[in-house]
Amino acid sequence: MMTESYKQQYAYLCLMRPPAPGAIPREGLDSVDFKEGRSLSGHHYWGHAIYNRELTEDEIKHYDLEKTTLVVLD
């Protein structure tokens, strides 16, 4: 029997600047992507950051982030 394991991840769009050092929280950071786009809420974003933890509302507000859902296909 094949079992699959899933790692919980949390994705956030960077609304004001690219996801560079100092522009996003470091704790729990798994990866970043610098691809620009437009969110479902209509905001332009400069990239996204993926974390292994959920960010606090204060972190989201302080770093001008927007929580999102990313679909990753293997």
N, C-alpha and C positions, 0 to 999 in steps of 0.2 A: 504494500500500500504506500502510495506516495503522499507525503505531507508537505504542505507549503507553509513557510513562516513569513509573517508580515511584520515589518518594523513600522511602528507608528511614526509618521512624519507630519510636520506642520509647515505650510507654505505661506509666505507673505510677500506681497508686491511692494516694491520700493517706489513710492509716489513722487518724491522730490529730488532724488539723486540716485546714481548707480549704487549697487550693493558692494561698496568698497570698504576697507578698514575705517572704522570710526563712524560710518554711515549706518551701520546695523549692529545689533548686539552680537557679541562673540560667543557667549555661553550657549552651548548646545548646537552651534552651527554645523550643519552637515555639508551643504554645498550652496553655490550661488550660480546664477545665470544672468548674463548681461543683455539678454534679448529684450528689446523694447516692445511695447504693445499698448493695448487699451483693455482695461478690465471690464467685466460685465456691468459694473456700476458706471462705466463711462469715463473713468479716470485714466489718464496717460500714466504708464509706469516705465521705469528705467531698468527693470530687471526684477529678479525675485531671489529670495533666500529661503532655504529649506532647513528646518530645525528638527532635532529629536525631542524637543519639548515645546509646550505651548507657551508663547510669550504672554507677558502680563499686559493688561490694558495700558498701564503707564509706559511700557516699552513700545507698544504699538503707536501710541500717541507721540512719544518723544522722538521716535525715529521716522515718523510719517509713513507708516506701513499700513497695508490693508490685507487682512487675512483672506486667503483664497483656497481653492481646491485645485490641485494639479493631478492629472491622471498620468501615471507612468506605466508604460507598457514594456514588457521584457521581450 
